[in-house]
């Protein structure tokens, strides 16, 4: 049985623990600094839980030593140390980070990986599944022109002026809204500003807006360098959200005080598990001399899975990283070093017992 250490028992960690444990093929240990958070997890999923200070390198070594893989569901700032210890001990490493600098730090360790151990960051929704879907569409073209990726995790019943509720990591959300964004424009790699690149569109009769945010592109800019005229990623929200975030982050300058911004968001914006995740990929290019566009659009709603109620962002994020771990154990991924999301075949992802969360949403359309 494959032994997995899960670091972080929050909203996404609870879903990851449940999926892997209930599959019957994984021996899961979860560690978190908060005992109440661990208690909530073990009420749903009866697995081994350890209260531990994961900021300590020695503690990480002790926790990781008897495991085959480690999954970080922690805030991105902890991940470089987790990856360093994983490489030292020969564990395979998986995370959910959208932070570009963190991914670069993890990748820098890849040359030291032992045979059979991999470093695979960005295994969630975006980056994660969206990169797999985009790469699948792009592979069908003889030559590429544009690759556009749009993703949003939205409340089903928005009631405030931002038309938004917290559904995942507040630190990750702030990073996306404040950090520089990567893109390819006119065939050249560029850094573009967050909250710019505004556009509006409709899907299934509903109106949305989209704008630049950081991290969702994953490693695709490098993969498609010199192969595409335009490649970009934008976050989807309900109309009016972007303008209010510009007011908060730019006019009130809260982007310069992320601690205060986090406090404001978490004290005034409730969490919701009644949400929907939207993914939309549009790729254009030539096939046999003809200019063609192919799209992939999905909506995944909150639902019951294995008898428990999960939010859509919990389902999609946990499904992404659990599928990556599953494919690694099944030896369907490279067996050493740094692994990109786009190295997963979409067919393998959707055929997986965890990845089927995305497949069902598409077939029902």
C-alpha positions as CSV (number, residue, x, y, z in Angstrom):
1,X,0.0,0.0,0.0
2,X,1.4,3.4,-1.0
3,X,2.1,5.5,2.1
4,X,1.2,9.2,1.8
5,X,1.8,12.1,4.2
6,X,-0.7,14.9,3.7
7,X,0.4,18.3,5.2
8,X,-2.5,20.6,5.8
9,X,-6.0,19.6,7.0
10,X,-8.0,22.6,5.8
11,X,-10.9,22.7,3.3
12,X,-8.9,21.1,0.4
13,X,-6.9,18.8,2.7
14,X,-10.1,17.3,4.1
15,X,-11.2,16.3,0.6
16,X,-7.8,14.9,-0.4
17,X,-7.6,12.8,2.8
18,X,-11.1,11.5,2.2
19,X,-10.6,10.6,-1.5
20,X,-7.3,8.7,-1.0
21,X,-8.4,6.9,2.2
22,X,-11.7,5.8,0.8
23,X,-10.1,4.4,-2.3
24,X,-8.6,1.7,-0.2
25,X,-5.2,1.9,-1.9
26,X,-3.4,4.5,0.3
27,X,-2.2,4.6,3.8
28,X,-2.7,8.3,4.7
29,X,-1.3,10.2,7.5
30,X,-2.2,13.9,7.9
31,X,-0.4,16.6,9.8
32,X,-1.4,20.1,10.8
33,X,-0.5,22.6,13.5
34,X,-4.2,23.0,14.5
35,X,-5.8,20.3,16.6
36,X,-9.3,21.6,16.0
37,X,-8.7,21.4,12.2
38,X,-7.4,17.8,12.6
39,X,-10.4,16.9,14.7
40,X,-12.8,18.2,12.0
41,X,-11.0,16.1,9.4
42,X,-11.0,12.9,11.5
43,X,-14.7,13.2,12.3
44,X,-15.3,12.7,8.5
45,X,-12.4,10.4,7.7
46,X,-10.9,8.1,10.3
47,X,-7.2,8.3,9.6
48,X,-4.0,8.9,11.5
49,X,-3.7,12.6,12.4
50,X,-0.7,14.3,14.0
51,X,-0.5,17.8,15.4
52,X,2.9,19.1,14.4
53,X,4.8,22.3,13.8
54,X,5.6,21.9,10.1
55,X,7.8,25.0,10.0
56,X,10.5,22.8,11.6
57,X,12.8,21.0,9.2
58,X,13.5,18.3,11.8
59,X,9.7,17.8,12.2
60,X,9.3,17.5,8.5
61,X,12.0,14.8,8.3
62,X,10.4,12.9,11.1
63,X,7.0,13.0,9.5
64,X,8.1,12.2,6.0
65,X,10.7,9.4,6.8
66,X,8.3,6.5,6.6
67,X,6.3,7.7,3.6
68,X,6.5,7.2,-0.2
69,X,4.9,10.5,-1.2
70,X,4.1,13.8,0.4
71,X,1.3,16.1,-0.5
72,X,1.4,19.7,0.5
73,X,-2.0,21.4,1.0
74,X,-0.2,24.2,2.9
75,X,0.1,27.9,2.1
76,X,2.8,28.3,-0.7
77,X,5.4,29.7,1.6
78,X,6.0,26.4,3.3
79,X,6.5,24.4,0.1
80,X,10.2,24.9,-0.7
81,X,11.2,23.3,2.6
82,X,8.8,20.5,2.2
83,X,10.2,19.8,-1.3
84,X,13.7,20.0,0.0
85,X,13.1,17.3,2.6
86,X,11.2,15.2,0.1
87,X,14.2,15.1,-2.2
88,X,16.6,14.4,0.7
89,X,14.5,11.4,1.8
90,X,13.5,10.1,-1.7
91,X,9.8,10.9,-1.4
92,X,7.7,12.0,-4.3
93,X,6.3,15.5,-3.8
94,X,3.0,17.1,-4.9
95,X,1.5,20.5,-4.2
96,X,-1.3,22.9,-5.2
97,X,0.7,26.1,-5.4
98,X,-0.2,28.9,-7.9
99,X,2.8,30.9,-6.7
100,X,5.4,31.2,-9.6
101,X,8.4,31.8,-7.4
102,X,7.6,28.8,-5.2
103,X,7.4,26.5,-8.2
104,X,10.7,27.8,-9.5
105,X,12.3,27.0,-6.1
106,X,10.8,23.5,-6.2
107,X,12.0,22.9,-9.7
108,X,15.5,23.9,-8.8
109,X,15.7,20.8,-6.6
110,X,14.8,18.4,-9.4
111,X,18.3,17.4,-10.4
112,X,18.8,15.9,-6.9
113,X,15.8,13.6,-7.2
114,X,16.4,9.9,-6.7
115,X,15.1,7.3,-9.1
116,X,11.4,6.7,-8.6
117,X,10.8,10.1,-6.9
118,X,9.3,13.1,-8.6
119,X,8.6,16.7,-7.9
120,X,5.1,17.7,-9.2
121,X,3.8,21.1,-8.2
122,X,0.7,22.9,-9.4
123,X,-1.6,19.8,-9.2
124,X,-4.9,21.4,-8.6
125,X,-7.5,23.2,-10.8
126,X,-5.5,26.1,-12.2
127,X,-2.7,25.5,-12.6
128,X,-3.4,21.8,-12.9
129,X,-6.4,20.5,-14.8
130,X,-6.6,23.6,-17.0
131,X,-3.1,23.0,-18.3
132,X,-3.9,19.3,-19.1
133,X,-7.0,20.3,-21.0
134,X,-5.3,23.1,-22.9
135,X,-2.4,20.9,-23.9
136,X,-4.8,18.2,-25.1
137,X,-6.6,20.7,-27.4
138,X,-3.3,22.2,-28.6
139,X,-1.9,18.8,-29.6
140,X,-4.6,18.4,-32.2
141,X,-3.3,21.3,-34.3
142,X,-0.6,21.4,-37.0
143,X,0.2,25.0,-36.0
144,X,-1.1,27.1,-33.2
145,X,-2.3,30.7,-33.1
146,X,-4.0,31.3,-29.8
147,X,-4.5,29.4,-26.5
148,X,-6.9,31.0,-24.0
149,X,-7.7,29.5,-20.6
150,X,-10.4,30.8,-18.3
151,X,-11.2,29.4,-14.8
152,X,-13.5,30.6,-12.0
153,X,-14.7,29.2,-8.7
154,X,-17.9,31.1,-8.0
155,X,-20.7,31.1,-5.4
156,X,-24.0,29.8,-6.7
157,X,-25.9,32.4,-4.7
158,X,-23.8,35.7,-4.7
159,X,-25.2,38.1,-2.1
160,X,-22.6,40.8,-1.7
161,X,-21.3,43.6,-4.0
162,X,-18.2,41.6,-4.9
163,X,-20.5,38.7,-5.9
164,X,-17.9,36.4,-4.3
165,X,-17.4,34.1,-1.3
166,X,-14.2,32.6,0.0
167,X,-13.9,29.0,-1.3
168,X,-10.2,28.3,-0.9
169,X,-6.9,29.7,0.4
170,X,-7.1,33.5,1.1
171,X,-3.3,33.7,0.7
172,X,-3.6,32.1,-2.7
173,X,-6.4,34.4,-3.8
174,X,-4.4,37.5,-2.8
175,X,-1.4,36.3,-4.6
176,X,-3.4,35.8,-7.8
177,X,-4.8,39.3,-7.6
178,X,-1.5,41.1,-6.7
179,X,1.4,39.3,-8.4
180,X,2.6,39.8,-12.0
181,X,1.0,37.4,-14.6
182,X,2.8,35.5,-17.3
183,X,1.6,35.4,-20.9
184,X,2.8,35.1,-24.5
185,X,1.7,38.0,-26.8
186,X,2.8,38.4,-30.4
187,X,4.9,35.4,-29.9
188,X,7.0,36.8,-27.1
189,X,6.9,36.0,-23.4
190,X,5.7,38.9,-21.2
191,X,4.7,39.7,-17.7
192,X,1.4,41.5,-17.6
193,X,-0.5,43.2,-14.8
194,X,-3.1,41.5,-12.6
195,X,-6.7,42.8,-13.0
196,X,-6.0,43.9,-16.6
197,X,-6.9,42.2,-19.8
198,X,-10.6,42.6,-19.0
199,X,-13.2,40.8,-21.1
200,X,-16.8,39.8,-20.8
201,X,-18.5,36.6,-22.2
202,X,-21.5,34.4,-21.8
203,X,-21.7,30.7,-21.1
204,X,-25.0,28.7,-21.0
205,X,-26.8,32.1,-20.9
206,X,-25.0,33.4,-17.9
207,X,-22.8,36.5,-18.1
208,X,-19.3,36.6,-16.7
209,X,-16.1,38.7,-16.8
210,X,-12.5,37.6,-16.9
211,X,-9.2,39.3,-16.2
212,X,-5.5,38.6,-15.7
213,X,-4.5,36.8,-12.5
214,X,-1.2,35.3,-11.5
215,X,-0.1,31.7,-11.6
216,X,-2.8,29.9,-13.5
217,X,-0.7,29.4,-16.6
218,X,1.6,26.9,-14.9
219,X,4.5,25.9,-17.1
220,X,2.7,26.3,-20.4
221,X,4.4,29.5,-21.3
222,X,7.7,27.6,-21.4
223,X,6.2,24.6,-23.1
224,X,4.7,26.6,-25.9
225,X,7.5,29.2,-26.2
226,X,8.0,29.9,-30.0
227,X,5.0,27.8,-30.9
228,X,2.0,30.1,-30.3
229,X,1.2,33.8,-31.1
230,X,-1.0,34.3,-28.0
231,X,-1.2,32.3,-24.8
232,X,-3.0,33.6,-21.6
233,X,-4.9,32.7,-18.5
234,X,-7.7,34.8,-16.9
235,X,-9.9,34.3,-13.8
236,X,-13.7,34.2,-14.2
237,X,-16.0,36.2,-12.0
238,X,-19.5,37.7,-12.1
239,X,-19.7,41.1,-13.7
240,X,-18.7,44.0,-11.4
241,X,-16.2,42.1,-9.3
242,X,-13.0,43.3,-11.1
243,X,-13.9,47.0,-10.7
244,X,-14.4,46.7,-7.0
245,X,-11.2,44.7,-6.6
246,X,-9.3,47.5,-8.4
247,X,-10.8,50.0,-5.9
248,X,-9.6,47.9,-3.0
249,X,-6.2,46.9,-4.3
250,X,-5.2,50.0,-6.2
251,X,-7.2,53.0,-5.0
252,X,-7.1,52.0,-1.4
253,X,-3.6,50.5,-1.9
254,X,-4.4,47.3,0.0
255,X,-2.2,45.4,-2.4
256,X,0.6,47.0,-0.4
257,X,-0.7,45.6,2.9
258,X,-1.6,42.0,2.2
259,X,-1.9,41.1,5.9
260,X,-4.6,43.7,6.4
261,X,-6.3,42.7,3.1
262,X,-6.4,39.1,4.3
263,X,-7.9,40.2,7.6
264,X,-10.6,42.2,5.9
265,X,-11.6,39.4,3.5
266,X,-11.7,36.7,6.1
267,X,-13.6,38.8,8.7
268,X,-16.3,40.1,6.2
269,X,-16.6,37.5,3.5
270,X,-18.2,34.1,4.5
271,X,-17.0,30.8,3.2
272,X,-19.5,28.9,1.0
273,X,-19.6,25.2,-0.1
274,X,-22.5,26.0,-2.5
275,X,-20.3,26.8,-5.5
276,X,-19.6,26.1,-9.1
277,X,-16.3,25.8,-10.9
278,X,-16.1,26.9,-14.5
279,X,-13.3,25.9,-16.9
280,X,-13.2,27.2,-20.5
281,X,-10.3,26.5,-22.9
282,X,-10.3,27.9,-26.4
283,X,-7.5,27.0,-28.9
284,X,-7.2,28.3,-32.5
285,X,-4.8,27.3,-35.2
286,X,-4.5,25.4,-38.4
287,X,-5.4,21.8,-39.1
288,X,-4.6,20.6,-42.7
289,X,-4.3,24.2,-43.9
290,X,-7.7,25.4,-42.4
291,X,-8.0,27.9,-39.6
292,X,-10.0,26.1,-36.8
293,X,-11.0,26.8,-33.3
294,X,-11.7,24.0,-30.7
295,X,-13.2,24.7,-27.2
296,X,-13.6,22.7,-24.0
297,X,-16.1,24.1,-21.5
298,X,-17.1,22.5,-18.2
299,X,-19.1,23.4,-15.1
300,X,-18.7,21.4,-11.9
301,X,-21.1,21.9,-9.1
302,X,-20.9,21.2,-5.4
303,X,-22.1,17.7,-4.8
304,X,-22.0,14.5,-2.7
305,X,-19.0,12.3,-3.3
306,X,-18.5,9.1,-1.3
307,X,-21.4,10.1,0.9
308,X,-20.0,13.5,2.0
309,X,-20.9,16.9,0.7
310,X,-18.1,18.8,-1.0
311,X,-17.8,22.2,-2.5
312,X,-17.0,22.4,-6.2
313,X,-13.5,23.9,-5.5
314,X,-12.8,21.1,-3.0
315,X,-13.9,18.4,-5.5
316,X,-11.9,19.8,-8.4
317,X,-8.7,20.7,-6.6
318,X,-8.6,17.4,-4.6
319,X,-9.4,15.4,-7.8
320,X,-6.5,17.1,-9.6
321,X,-3.8,16.2,-7.0
322,X,-5.2,12.8,-6.2
323,X,-5.2,11.9,-9.9
324,X,-1.6,13.0,-10.2
325,X,-0.6,10.8,-7.2
326,X,-2.6,7.9,-8.6
327,X,-1.0,8.1,-12.1
328,X,2.4,8.3,-10.5
329,X,1.8,5.1,-8.5
330,X,0.4,3.5,-11.6
331,X,3.7,4.5,-13.4
332,X,1.9,6.6,-16.0
333,X,4.2,9.6,-15.4
334,X,8.0,10.1,-15.7
335,X,9.7,8.3,-12.8
336,X,12.2,10.9,-11.8
337,X,12.6,14.7,-11.5
338,X,10.3,17.6,-12.3
339,X,7.0,16.7,-13.9
340,X,4.7,19.3,-15.5
341,X,0.9,19.1,-15.5
342,X,0.9,19.0,-19.3
343,X,2.8,15.7,-19.2
344,X,-0.5,14.1,-18.1
345,X,-2.7,12.8,-20.9
346,X,-6.2,14.2,-20.7
347,X,-7.5,10.7,-21.5
348,X,-5.6,9.2,-18.6
349,X,-6.8,12.0,-16.3
350,X,-10.5,11.6,-17.1
351,X,-10.4,7.8,-17.0
352,X,-9.0,8.0,-13.5
353,X,-11.3,7.3,-10.5
354,X,-10.6,10.7,-9.1
355,X,-10.4,12.6,-12.4
356,X,-13.9,11.5,-13.3
357,X,-15.2,14.5,-11.4
358,X,-14.4,16.5,-14.5
359,X,-15.6,14.0,-17.1
360,X,-19.1,13.7,-15.7
361,X,-19.6,17.5,-15.8
362,X,-18.7,17.5,-19.5
363,X,-20.8,14.5,-20.6
364,X,-23.9,16.0,-18.9
365,X,-23.8,19.1,-21.1
